[in-house]
Amino acid sequence: MGDTSDIDCGETTLRRAGEGASTAEVKAWFVREVLPLEATLVQFLRKASRSAADVEDLRQEVYMRMFETARKEIPEPTKPLLFRIARHLLIDRARREQIVSIEAVENLEALNLAIDEPGPDRTVIAREELRRMQAALDKLPRRYRIAVVMRKVEGLTTREIAQRLGIAEKTVEKHLTEGVRALANILYRDRPELGGAS
């Protein structure tokens, strides 16, 4: 085995073992670090899945990806990566379920469906709403704005935000509460001002 070194990748530190961890190391790590999280993982997957078969399939996919990742670099800590992989798999599955295969429909005109494209008026309204939201966000104090964007736009958890910003989770919760309250006040109080002349 070669030298081991730690690489800091945000929340997860990846430990390099030469050119990759040996199969024995990965198996030992998997049994020691991943399998004890199985009950929590299954519970997490059950909340987002429709059937027990889906949960089993997703669990196996998570395990496979964790194992493949560990063959290259063993993650430290394990839990954040495990749940990040599970979350991404759930998102991918939801996206795939919304896609209709082109082969499934021989003649699209036969469906007689209206194309759901926004008209020019809806496009103008949507752009104006985006401008209003950006103007409102720009008025927030920096710490509130960052917390709100990370939570509402990037979809990060309170814990992930706290780790990225190097502050306590309670502080993040306070920033989010105050930020959303201030944003609502700005948007509703300043509506005519931000919307421009009609």
Rosetta blueprint (number, residue, H / E / L):
1 M L
2 G L
3 D L
4 T E
5 S E
6 D E
7 I E
8 D E
9 C E
10 G L
11 E L
12 T E
13 T E
14 L E
15 R E
16 R E
17 A E
18 G L
19 E L
20 G L
21 A L
22 S L
23 T H
24 A H
25 E H
26 V H
27 K H
28 A H
29 W H
30 F H
31 V H
32 R H
33 E H
34 V H
35 L H
36 P H
37 L H
38 E H
39 A H
40 T H
41 L H
42 V H
43 Q H
44 F H
45 L H
46 R H
47 K H
48 A H
49 S L
50 R L
51 S L
52 A H
53 A H
54 D H
55 V H
56 E H
57 D H
58 L H
59 R H
60 Q H
61 E H
62 V H
63 Y H
64 M H
65 R H
66 M H
67 F H
68 E H
69 T H
70 A H
71 R H
72 K H
73 E L
74 I E
75 P E
76 E E
77 P L
78 T L
79 K H
80 P H
81 L H
82 L H
83 F H
84 R H
85 I H
86 A H
87 R H
88 H H
89 L H
90 L H
91 I H
92 D H
93 R H
94 A H
95 R H
96 R H
97 E H
98 Q H
99 I L
100 V L
101 S L
102 I H
103 E H
104 A H
105 V L
106 E L
107 N L
108 L H
109 E H
110 A H
111 L H
112 N L
113 L L
114 A L
115 I L
116 D L
117 E L
118 P L
119 G L
120 P H
121 D H
122 R H
123 T H
124 V H
125 I H
126 A H
127 R H
128 E H
129 E H
130 L H
131 R H
132 R H
133 M H
134 Q H
135 A H
136 A H
137 L H
138 D H
139 K H
140 L L
141 P L
142 R H
143 R H
144 Y H
145 R H
146 I H
147 A H
148 V H
149 V H
150 M H
151 R H
152 K H
153 V H
154 E L
155 G L
156 L L
157 T L
158 T H
159 R H
160 E H
161 I H
162 A H
163 Q H
164 R H
165 L H
166 G L
167 I L
168 A L
169 E H
170 K H
171 T H
172 V H
173 E H
174 K H
175 H H
176 L H
177 T H
178 E H
179 G H
180 V H
181 R H
182 A H
183 L H
184 A H
185 N H
186 I H
187 L H
188 Y H
189 R H
190 D L
191 R H
192 P H
193 E H
194 L H
195 G H
196 G L
197 A L
198 S L
